[in-house]
Amino acid sequence: MGKANFTDDFKRDAVLQITERGYPVAEVAARLRISKYSLYDWKKRYMKPATGRDDEQAAEVRRLKRELQRVTEERDILKKAAAYFAKDAK
C-alpha cells in the first residue's frame, strides 16, 4: 500500500473542520479515511500563527473575566447583607 498524496487545499479544509467547525479529530479522520496522526500533523502545519492582536484580545478577555468575577462577588455580598438587614428589620 502506497503513501497517499493529498493536496494542500484538502489538508487545510480538513484542519478547518477541526478548528473552526468544531468537529472532533477522530470523526474527521474517520470520515476522510486518514490517520488521526496525519490530521494532527496537518493542524500544526496549517494553523494560522497567532498575531499580536489575538494576544491583546486574549489579555482583554482575561481582564474582563477577572473584573466580572470581582463584581459578581461584590453583588453576592451585597445581596446577603440586604437579606440579613431585611430580616432584622422585621
KEKOLTI-719282 format. One record per atom (N, C-alpha, C): residue number from 1; residue in three letters; atom name; x, y, z. Coordinates in Angstrom, 1 decimal. Layout:
// residues N
+-----+--------+-------+--------+--------+--------+
| num | residu | atome |      u |      v |      w |
+-----+--------+-------+--------+--------+--------+
| NUM |    ALA |    CA |      X |      Y |      Z |
...
+-----+--------+-------+--------+--------+--------+
***
This chain:
// residues 90
+-----+--------+-------+--------+--------+--------+
| num | residu | atome |      u |      v |      w |
+-----+--------+-------+--------+--------+--------+
|   1 |    MET |     N |    0.8 |   -1.2 |    0.0 |
|   1 |    MET |    CA |    0.0 |    0.0 |    0.0 |
|   1 |    MET |     C |    0.9 |    1.2 |    0.0 |
|   2 |    GLY |     N |    0.7 |    2.1 |   -0.9 |
|   2 |    GLY |    CA |    1.5 |    3.3 |   -1.1 |
|   2 |    GLY |     C |    1.0 |    4.5 |   -0.2 |
|   3 |    LYS |     N |    1.8 |    5.5 |   -0.2 |
|   3 |    LYS |    CA |    1.5 |    6.6 |    0.6 |
|   3 |    LYS |     C |    0.6 |    7.5 |   -0.2 |
|   4 |    ALA |     N |   -0.5 |    7.9 |    0.4 |
|   4 |    ALA |    CA |   -1.5 |    8.8 |   -0.3 |
|   4 |    ALA |     C |   -1.0 |   10.2 |   -0.3 |
|   5 |    ASN |     N |   -1.2 |   10.9 |   -1.4 |
|   5 |    ASN |    CA |   -0.8 |   12.3 |   -1.6 |
|   5 |    ASN |     C |   -2.0 |   13.1 |   -1.6 |
|   6 |    PHE |     N |   -2.1 |   14.0 |   -0.6 |
|   6 |    PHE |    CA |   -3.3 |   14.9 |   -0.5 |
|   6 |    PHE |     C |   -2.8 |   16.3 |   -0.9 |
|   7 |    THR |     N |   -3.7 |   17.1 |   -1.5 |
|   7 |    THR |    CA |   -3.4 |   18.4 |   -1.9 |
|   7 |    THR |     C |   -3.4 |   19.3 |   -0.6 |
|   8 |    ASP |     N |   -2.7 |   20.5 |   -0.7 |
|   8 |    ASP |    CA |   -2.7 |   21.4 |    0.4 |
|   8 |    ASP |     C |   -4.1 |   21.9 |    0.7 |
|   9 |    ASP |     N |   -4.9 |   22.1 |   -0.3 |
|   9 |    ASP |    CA |   -6.3 |   22.5 |   -0.1 |
|   9 |    ASP |     C |   -7.1 |   21.5 |    0.7 |
|  10 |    PHE |     N |   -6.9 |   20.2 |    0.4 |
|  10 |    PHE |    CA |   -7.6 |   19.2 |    1.1 |
|  10 |    PHE |     C |   -7.1 |   19.2 |    2.6 |
|  11 |    LYS |     N |   -5.9 |   19.3 |    2.8 |
|  11 |    LYS |    CA |   -5.3 |   19.3 |    4.2 |
|  11 |    LYS |     C |   -5.9 |   20.5 |    5.0 |
|  12 |    ARG |     N |   -5.9 |   21.7 |    4.3 |
|  12 |    ARG |    CA |   -6.4 |   22.9 |    5.0 |
|  12 |    ARG |     C |   -7.9 |   22.8 |    5.3 |
|  13 |    ASP |     N |   -8.6 |   22.2 |    4.4 |
|  13 |    ASP |    CA |  -10.1 |   22.0 |    4.7 |
|  13 |    ASP |     C |  -10.3 |   21.0 |    5.8 |
|  14 |    ALA |     N |   -9.5 |   20.0 |    5.9 |
|  14 |    ALA |    CA |   -9.6 |   19.0 |    7.0 |
|  14 |    ALA |     C |   -9.3 |   19.7 |    8.3 |
|  15 |    VAL |     N |   -8.3 |   20.6 |    8.3 |
|  15 |    VAL |    CA |   -7.9 |   21.3 |    9.6 |
|  15 |    VAL |     C |   -9.0 |   22.3 |    9.9 |
|  16 |    LEU |     N |   -9.6 |   22.9 |    9.0 |
|  16 |    LEU |    CA |  -10.7 |   23.9 |    9.3 |
|  16 |    LEU |     C |  -11.9 |   23.2 |    9.9 |
|  17 |    GLN |     N |  -12.1 |   21.9 |    9.5 |
|  17 |    GLN |    CA |  -13.2 |   21.2 |   10.1 |
|  17 |    GLN |     C |  -13.0 |   21.0 |   11.6 |
|  18 |    ILE |     N |  -11.8 |   20.9 |   12.0 |
|  18 |    ILE |    CA |  -11.5 |   20.7 |   13.4 |
|  18 |    ILE |     C |  -11.5 |   22.1 |   14.2 |
|  19 |    THR |     N |  -10.8 |   23.0 |   13.6 |
|  19 |    THR |    CA |  -10.5 |   24.3 |   14.3 |
|  19 |    THR |     C |  -11.7 |   25.2 |   14.2 |
|  20 |    GLU |     N |  -12.4 |   25.4 |   13.1 |
|  20 |    GLU |    CA |  -13.4 |   26.4 |   13.0 |
|  20 |    GLU |     C |  -14.8 |   25.8 |   13.2 |
|  21 |    ARG |     N |  -15.0 |   24.6 |   12.7 |
|  21 |    ARG |    CA |  -16.3 |   24.0 |   12.8 |
|  21 |    ARG |     C |  -16.5 |   23.2 |   14.0 |
|  22 |    GLY |     N |  -15.4 |   22.8 |   14.7 |
|  22 |    GLY |    CA |  -15.5 |   22.2 |   16.0 |
|  22 |    GLY |     C |  -15.7 |   20.7 |   16.0 |
|  23 |    TYR |     N |  -15.5 |   20.0 |   14.8 |
|  23 |    TYR |    CA |  -15.7 |   18.6 |   14.8 |
|  23 |    TYR |     C |  -14.5 |   17.9 |   15.5 |
|  24 |    PRO |     N |  -14.8 |   16.8 |   16.1 |
|  24 |    PRO |    CA |  -13.7 |   16.0 |   16.8 |
|  24 |    PRO |     C |  -12.7 |   15.4 |   15.7 |
|  25 |    VAL |     N |  -11.5 |   15.4 |   16.1 |
|  25 |    VAL |    CA |  -10.4 |   14.9 |   15.3 |
|  25 |    VAL |     C |  -10.7 |   13.4 |   14.8 |
|  26 |    ALA |     N |  -11.1 |   12.6 |   15.7 |
|  26 |    ALA |    CA |  -11.4 |   11.2 |   15.3 |
|  26 |    ALA |     C |  -12.5 |   11.1 |   14.3 |
|  27 |    GLU |     N |  -13.5 |   12.0 |   14.4 |
|  27 |    GLU |    CA |  -14.7 |   11.9 |   13.5 |
|  27 |    GLU |     C |  -14.2 |   12.4 |   12.1 |
|  28 |    VAL |     N |  -13.5 |   13.5 |   12.0 |
|  28 |    VAL |    CA |  -13.0 |   14.0 |   10.7 |
|  28 |    VAL |     C |  -12.0 |   13.0 |   10.1 |
|  29 |    ALA |     N |  -11.1 |   12.4 |   10.9 |
|  29 |    ALA |    CA |  -10.2 |   11.4 |   10.3 |
|  29 |    ALA |     C |  -10.9 |   10.2 |    9.8 |
|  30 |    ALA |     N |  -11.9 |    9.7 |   10.5 |
|  30 |    ALA |    CA |  -12.7 |    8.5 |   10.0 |
|  30 |    ALA |     C |  -13.5 |    8.9 |    8.8 |
|  31 |    ARG |     N |  -14.1 |   10.1 |    8.7 |
|  31 |    ARG |    CA |  -14.9 |   10.4 |    7.6 |
|  31 |    ARG |     C |  -14.0 |   10.6 |    6.3 |
|  32 |    LEU |     N |  -12.8 |   11.2 |    6.5 |
|  32 |    LEU |    CA |  -11.9 |   11.4 |    5.4 |
|  32 |    LEU |     C |  -11.0 |   10.2 |    5.1 |
|  33 |    ARG |     N |  -11.1 |    9.2 |    6.0 |
|  33 |    ARG |    CA |  -10.3 |    8.0 |    5.8 |
|  33 |    ARG |     C |   -8.8 |    8.3 |    5.8 |
|  34 |    ILE |     N |   -8.4 |    9.1 |    6.9 |
|  34 |    ILE |    CA |   -7.0 |    9.4 |    7.1 |
|  34 |    ILE |     C |   -6.6 |    9.1 |    8.5 |
|  35 |    SER |     N |   -5.4 |    9.1 |    8.8 |
|  35 |    SER |    CA |   -4.9 |    8.9 |   10.2 |
|  35 |    SER |     C |   -5.1 |   10.1 |   11.0 |
|  36 |    LYS |     N |   -5.5 |    9.8 |   12.3 |
|  36 |    LYS |    CA |   -5.6 |   10.9 |   13.3 |
|  36 |    LYS |     C |   -4.3 |   11.7 |   13.4 |
|  37 |    TYR |     N |   -3.2 |   10.9 |   13.3 |
|  37 |    TYR |    CA |   -1.8 |   11.5 |   13.5 |
|  37 |    TYR |     C |   -1.5 |   12.4 |   12.3 |
|  38 |    SER |     N |   -1.9 |   12.0 |   11.1 |
|  38 |    SER |    CA |   -1.7 |   12.9 |   10.0 |
|  38 |    SER |     C |   -2.5 |   14.2 |   10.2 |
|  39 |    LEU |     N |   -3.7 |   14.1 |   10.7 |
|  39 |    LEU |    CA |   -4.6 |   15.2 |   10.9 |
|  39 |    LEU |     C |   -3.9 |   16.2 |   11.9 |
|  40 |    TYR |     N |   -3.4 |   15.6 |   13.0 |
|  40 |    TYR |    CA |   -2.7 |   16.5 |   14.0 |
|  40 |    TYR |     C |   -1.5 |   17.1 |   13.4 |
|  41 |    ASP |     N |   -0.8 |   16.4 |   12.6 |
|  41 |    ASP |    CA |    0.4 |   17.0 |   11.9 |
|  41 |    ASP |     C |    0.0 |   18.1 |   11.0 |
|  42 |    TRP |     N |   -1.1 |   17.9 |   10.2 |
|  42 |    TRP |    CA |   -1.6 |   19.0 |    9.3 |
|  42 |    TRP |     C |   -2.0 |   20.2 |   10.1 |
|  43 |    LYS |     N |   -2.6 |   19.9 |   11.3 |
|  43 |    LYS |    CA |   -3.1 |   21.0 |   12.1 |
|  43 |    LYS |     C |   -1.9 |   21.9 |   12.6 |
|  44 |    LYS |     N |   -0.8 |   21.3 |   13.0 |
|  44 |    LYS |    CA |    0.4 |   22.0 |   13.4 |
|  44 |    LYS |     C |    0.9 |   22.8 |   12.2 |
|  45 |    ARG |     N |    0.9 |   22.2 |   11.0 |
|  45 |    ARG |    CA |    1.5 |   22.9 |    9.9 |
|  45 |    ARG |     C |    0.6 |   24.0 |    9.3 |
|  46 |    TYR |     N |   -0.7 |   23.8 |    9.3 |
|  46 |    TYR |    CA |   -1.5 |   24.8 |    8.6 |
|  46 |    TYR |     C |   -2.3 |   25.8 |    9.5 |
|  47 |    MET |     N |   -2.1 |   25.7 |   10.8 |
|  47 |    MET |    CA |   -2.8 |   26.6 |   11.7 |
|  47 |    MET |     C |   -2.2 |   28.0 |   11.5 |
|  48 |    LYS |     N |   -3.1 |   29.0 |   11.6 |
|  48 |    LYS |    CA |   -2.7 |   30.4 |   11.4 |
|  48 |    LYS |     C |   -1.9 |   30.8 |   12.6 |
|  49 |    PRO |     N |   -0.7 |   31.4 |   12.4 |
|  49 |    PRO |    CA |    0.1 |   31.8 |   13.6 |
|  49 |    PRO |     C |   -0.7 |   32.9 |   14.3 |
|  50 |    ALA |     N |   -0.5 |   32.9 |   15.6 |
|  50 |    ALA |    CA |   -1.2 |   33.9 |   16.5 |
|  50 |    ALA |     C |   -0.6 |   35.3 |   16.2 |
|  51 |    THR |     N |   -1.4 |   36.3 |   16.1 |
|  51 |    THR |    CA |   -0.9 |   37.6 |   15.8 |
|  51 |    THR |     C |   -0.9 |   38.4 |   17.1 |
|  52 |    GLY |     N |   -0.2 |   39.5 |   17.1 |
|  52 |    GLY |    CA |   -0.2 |   40.4 |   18.3 |
|  52 |    GLY |     C |   -1.6 |   40.8 |   18.7 |
|  53 |    ARG |     N |   -2.5 |   41.0 |   17.8 |
|  53 |    ARG |    CA |   -3.8 |   41.4 |   18.0 |
|  53 |    ARG |     C |   -4.6 |   40.3 |   18.8 |
|  54 |    ASP |     N |   -4.4 |   39.1 |   18.4 |
|  54 |    ASP |    CA |   -5.0 |   38.0 |   19.1 |
|  54 |    ASP |     C |   -4.6 |   38.0 |   20.6 |
|  55 |    ASP |     N |   -3.3 |   38.2 |   20.8 |
|  55 |    ASP |    CA |   -2.7 |   38.2 |   22.2 |
|  55 |    ASP |     C |   -3.4 |   39.4 |   23.0 |
|  56 |    GLU |     N |   -3.6 |   40.5 |   22.3 |
|  56 |    GLU |    CA |   -4.2 |   41.7 |   23.0 |
|  56 |    GLU |     C |   -5.6 |   41.3 |   23.4 |
|  57 |    GLN |     N |   -6.3 |   40.7 |   22.4 |
|  57 |    GLN |    CA |   -7.7 |   40.3 |   22.7 |
|  57 |    GLN |     C |   -7.8 |   39.3 |   23.8 |
|  58 |    ALA |     N |   -6.9 |   38.3 |   23.8 |
|  58 |    ALA |    CA |   -6.9 |   37.3 |   24.9 |
|  58 |    ALA |     C |   -6.7 |   38.0 |   26.2 |
|  59 |    ALA |     N |   -5.7 |   38.9 |   26.3 |
|  59 |    ALA |    CA |   -5.4 |   39.6 |   27.5 |
|  59 |    ALA |     C |   -6.7 |   40.4 |   28.0 |
|  60 |    GLU |     N |   -7.3 |   41.1 |   27.1 |
|  60 |    GLU |    CA |   -8.5 |   41.8 |   27.4 |
|  60 |    GLU |     C |   -9.6 |   40.9 |   27.9 |
|  61 |    VAL |     N |   -9.8 |   39.8 |   27.3 |
|  61 |    VAL |    CA |  -10.8 |   38.8 |   27.8 |
|  61 |    VAL |     C |  -10.5 |   38.4 |   29.2 |
|  62 |    ARG |     N |   -9.2 |   38.1 |   29.5 |
|  62 |    ARG |    CA |   -8.8 |   37.6 |   30.8 |
|  62 |    ARG |     C |   -9.1 |   38.7 |   31.8 |
|  63 |    ARG |     N |   -8.8 |   40.0 |   31.5 |
|  63 |    ARG |    CA |   -9.0 |   41.1 |   32.4 |
|  63 |    ARG |     C |  -10.5 |   41.3 |   32.6 |
|  64 |    LEU |     N |  -11.3 |   41.2 |   31.6 |
|  64 |    LEU |    CA |  -12.8 |   41.3 |   31.8 |
|  64 |    LEU |     C |  -13.4 |   40.2 |   32.6 |
|  65 |    LYS |     N |  -12.8 |   39.0 |   32.4 |
|  65 |    LYS |    CA |  -13.3 |   37.9 |   33.3 |
|  65 |    LYS |     C |  -13.0 |   38.1 |   34.7 |
|  66 |    ARG |     N |  -11.8 |   38.6 |   35.0 |
|  66 |    ARG |    CA |  -11.4 |   38.8 |   36.4 |
|  66 |    ARG |     C |  -12.3 |   39.9 |   37.0 |
|  67 |    GLU |     N |  -12.6 |   41.0 |   36.2 |
|  67 |    GLU |    CA |  -13.4 |   42.0 |   36.7 |
|  67 |    GLU |     C |  -14.9 |   41.5 |   36.9 |
|  68 |    LEU |     N |  -15.4 |   40.7 |   36.0 |
|  68 |    LEU |    CA |  -16.7 |   40.2 |   36.2 |
|  68 |    LEU |     C |  -16.8 |   39.3 |   37.4 |
|  69 |    GLN |     N |  -15.8 |   38.5 |   37.7 |
|  69 |    GLN |    CA |  -15.8 |   37.7 |   38.9 |
|  69 |    GLN |     C |  -15.8 |   38.6 |   40.2 |
|  70 |    ARG |     N |  -15.0 |   39.6 |   40.1 |
|  70 |    ARG |    CA |  -15.0 |   40.6 |   41.3 |
|  70 |    ARG |     C |  -16.3 |   41.2 |   41.5 |
|  71 |    VAL |     N |  -16.9 |   41.7 |   40.4 |
|  71 |    VAL |    CA |  -18.2 |   42.4 |   40.5 |
|  71 |    VAL |     C |  -19.3 |   41.4 |   41.0 |
|  72 |    THR |     N |  -19.2 |   40.2 |   40.5 |
|  72 |    THR |    CA |  -20.2 |   39.2 |   40.9 |
|  72 |    THR |     C |  -20.1 |   38.9 |   42.4 |
|  73 |    GLU |     N |  -18.9 |   38.8 |   42.9 |
|  73 |    GLU |    CA |  -18.7 |   38.5 |   44.3 |
|  73 |    GLU |     C |  -19.2 |   39.7 |   45.1 |
|  74 |    GLU |     N |  -18.9 |   40.9 |   44.7 |
|  74 |    GLU |    CA |  -19.4 |   42.1 |   45.4 |
|  74 |    GLU |     C |  -21.0 |   42.1 |   45.4 |
|  75 |    ARG |     N |  -21.6 |   41.7 |   44.3 |
|  75 |    ARG |    CA |  -23.0 |   41.7 |   44.2 |
|  75 |    ARG |     C |  -23.6 |   40.7 |   45.2 |
|  76 |    ASP |     N |  -23.0 |   39.5 |   45.3 |
|  76 |    ASP |    CA |  -23.4 |   38.4 |   46.2 |
|  76 |    ASP |     C |  -23.3 |   38.9 |   47.6 |
|  77 |    ILE |     N |  -22.2 |   39.5 |   47.9 |
|  77 |    ILE |    CA |  -22.1 |   40.0 |   49.3 |
|  77 |    ILE |     C |  -23.2 |   41.0 |   49.6 |
|  78 |    LEU |     N |  -23.4 |   41.9 |   48.7 |
|  78 |    LEU |    CA |  -24.5 |   42.9 |   49.0 |
|  78 |    LEU |     C |  -25.9 |   42.3 |   49.1 |
|  79 |    LYS |     N |  -26.1 |   41.2 |   48.3 |
|  79 |    LYS |    CA |  -27.4 |   40.5 |   48.4 |
|  79 |    LYS |     C |  -27.6 |   39.9 |   49.8 |
|  80 |    LYS |     N |  -26.5 |   39.3 |   50.3 |
|  80 |    LYS |    CA |  -26.5 |   38.6 |   51.6 |
|  80 |    LYS |     C |  -26.7 |   39.7 |   52.7 |
|  81 |    ALA |     N |  -26.0 |   40.8 |   52.5 |
|  81 |    ALA |    CA |  -26.2 |   41.9 |   53.5 |
|  81 |    ALA |     C |  -27.6 |   42.4 |   53.5 |
|  82 |    ALA |     N |  -28.1 |   42.6 |   52.4 |
|  82 |    ALA |    CA |  -29.5 |   43.2 |   52.3 |
|  82 |    ALA |     C |  -30.5 |   42.2 |   52.9 |
|  83 |    ALA |     N |  -30.3 |   40.9 |   52.7 |
|  83 |    ALA |    CA |  -31.2 |   39.9 |   53.3 |
|  83 |    ALA |     C |  -31.0 |   39.9 |   54.8 |
|  84 |    TYR |     N |  -29.8 |   40.0 |   55.2 |
|  84 |    TYR |    CA |  -29.6 |   40.0 |   56.7 |
|  84 |    TYR |     C |  -30.3 |   41.2 |   57.4 |
|  85 |    PHE |     N |  -30.1 |   42.4 |   56.8 |
|  85 |    PHE |    CA |  -30.6 |   43.6 |   57.4 |
|  85 |    PHE |     C |  -32.2 |   43.6 |   57.2 |
|  86 |    ALA |     N |  -32.7 |   43.0 |   56.2 |
|  86 |    ALA |    CA |  -34.1 |   43.0 |   56.0 |
|  86 |    ALA |     C |  -34.8 |   42.0 |   57.0 |
|  87 |    LYS |     N |  -34.1 |   41.0 |   57.4 |
|  87 |    LYS |    CA |  -34.5 |   40.0 |   58.4 |
|  87 |    LYS |     C |  -34.6 |   40.7 |   59.8 |
|  88 |    ASP |     N |  -33.6 |   41.5 |   60.1 |
|  88 |    ASP |    CA |  -33.5 |   42.2 |   61.4 |
|  88 |    ASP |     C |  -34.6 |   43.3 |   61.5 |
|  89 |    ALA |     N |  -35.0 |   43.9 |   60.4 |
|  89 |    ALA |    CA |  -35.9 |   45.0 |   60.4 |
|  89 |    ALA |     C |  -37.3 |   44.5 |   60.7 |
|  90 |    LYS |     N |  -37.6 |   43.2 |   60.5 |
|  90 |    LYS |    CA |  -39.0 |   42.7 |   60.7 |
|  90 |    LYS |     C |  -39.3 |   42.5 |   62.2 |
+-----+--------+-------+--------+--------+--------+
***
